[in-house]
Amino acid sequence: MSGLLLVAFFASALNPGRAWSDRSGWEDLPMVALSGVDGTSAAPAEVRARWNDQWLFFEFVCRDAALVAPGRVDGEDHFRIGDVVEVFVARRGKPDYVELHGTPEGRQTVYAFRDYRRSAEASEGMVVQAGQIEGGWRAILALPWAALGGKPGHDEWEFLAGRYDYDKVGGRPALSSFPAQKGKPDFHDRARYARLTLQR
């Protein structure tokens, strides 16, 4: 288990729409930076987290000179064709984990797993909102606790944030993550995940 921590702060009145619009509230929270896989160069990106009794929210802010988002519908393997931010969330000690992707156009794809890379039925009710900002793009990924199989404040959580950054359609993406990945990347290796600490 990675020793790195991301602290998620409680926000009682947030829903996905308010989480998107409440930019000043996000700026007051600690952020962590994503690092290029195995020390490679990657455009800057950062992630923060908030939560309440219904939702777990992640905000990504990505610097990006070329937005590449050719996917047009939810559910595509967007990471194979264009820019994506993603979170993996798991309840510690349980085999199930969820992977939620968001694109600069606000498209989303949900993957679910039971044990290492073993597909499970995808959860419903997740929300992605995204859009361009000066010098890049921003995304809010909202995951309902009901889809994660646990309760906030009653369970320990593991988490990894990742990014696929393309410079052109058909190009090869630069990968980055938090926690940092050394050697061959494996975003499904839960031994590399960080602990998610929830505070009120």
N, C-alpha and C positions, 0 to 999 in steps of 0.2 A: 504494500500500500504506500502510495506517495505520501511524504510528510507535508506536502504543501496544502494549504487550506484556502478556501474561498469562503468568506463570511457573507451570508445572505441576511438581509435585514427585513423585518416585518413591516408591512404596509397594509393596514386593515381595510382601506376603502378601494384598493386598486382592482380593476378588472382589465382585460386586455386592451380596451380602447383607452382607458385612463393611463395605463402603463406606457402606452405609446406617447401620449400627449404630455405626460408629466416629466419633461426633460430636466427641469431644474432639480427635481427630487432624485433623479439618477446621478446627477453631477456631484451630489453630496456623499455618495457611497464609494467605498474602496473598489478599485478595479484591479484586474490582473491582466497582464499582456500575454498574448499568444506568441510562441517562439517557433522559428523555423525548424522543421523536422531535421534532427541530427545536425543542428548548427547551421543549416543552410539559410540563405537570406530569404526573408519574407516581408511583404509590405506590412506596416504596423496594423495591429488589430488588438482590441481590448474587450473584456467581458466583465459585466457586473451582474449581481443577482438580488432579487427581492422576492418576498413571499407573503402570503396571507393564508387564511384557513381554507381557501378554495384553490389557489393557484401558486405555482412556482414560476417566476419570470426570469428570463435572461436577456440582457441588453448587450448587443454586439455593436461596436463602432469600428468600421474598417476603412482605412485609407486605401484608395484604389484608383489608379490612373485609367483603367479600362474596365468598365462594367460589362461583363459577359453573362447574359442571362437569356439564352435562346429558348428555354423551356416555357411552354404556354399553359400547362395544366398542373394541378396538384397531383402528386403520386408518381411522377416520373423519377427516374434516377438522375436527378439534377446534378449530382456531384460528378457524373461522367461527362457532362457537356458544358458546365458553366459554374460561375461563382456560387459558393454555398457556405453558410455558417451552420454549425450543427452542435447539438448537445447530446451527450449520453448520460442518462440518469438511472441509478440503480439503488434499491434499498439494500443496505449492507447485510450480508449474510444470506440473501435470497438470490435464486438463480435468474430471475427475470430482470431485464433491463430494456429501456426504451431509447430510441434514437430519433431525434426530430431535426429535420433540415429546413432551412429557410434561404430563399434567394433574394437578390436585390429587388425583384419584382413582387415579392410577397408570396411566391409560390411555396408550398410546403410538401414534404413527404415524411411519413411516419413509418419507422421500422420497429418491430418488436422482436425480442429474442428470449429464449429460455436456455440458459447456459451459453457457453461460448459459441457465438455465431449460429446457433440453432434457431431457425425462424419460429416465431410464434404469431398469434393473431394480433394485428396492429391495433393499438388503442385509438379511441375516438375522442373528440372534443378539444384537441390541441389547436392553438391559434398562432399564426405568424403574421406579423405586420412589418413591412420594410419599405424603404424609400431612399432616394439619393439625398446626400448632404454635401456640403462643400468639400471637395477633395475625396469623396468616397460614398459610402452608404452605411445605413444604420438599420438594425433589425431588432425586434422584440419577439422572442419565442416564449409562449405561455403554455405551460403544461398543467392540466388539472390534477390535483392530488389523487382524485378518484381513479385516474388512468395509470397512476404509478404504483398502486397497490399498497399504500401506506398512509400514515397520518403525519402531518407536520408537527414537530415537537415531540413525537413519540418514537421516532425511528432515526437511525443514522443513515446518511445518504452518501453515495459515491457519484462522482461527476467527472466528465471530460468535455472540454470545449474544443472544437476543431474548425478549420477553415480550408476550403479549396479555392485558390485564387488563380483564375485563368487570365492570360493576357490577350487571348483571341479564341474564337470558336475553333475547335479541333486542336488546340494547343495542349501543352502538358501543364497541369496545375502545380503551383507552389503550395506545399502543405505547411500548416502551422497548427499549434495546439497549446492548450494549457491543461494539465502539466506538460512540460516539454517532453518530446519523444527523442530518445537517443537510439541510434542504430535504425534498423528496419522499422518503419512505422506500423503500429497495430493499435488502432483506436478502439478495438474490442477487448484488449487485454486489461481486465479490470484491476489487475495488480498495479497498473500505472495510473489509475484514477486518483483524483484528490478527494479528500473528505469535504463534504458540504456541511458547514456549521450554521445553524439557524439561530438568529437572535431576535428578540422582541425589542 
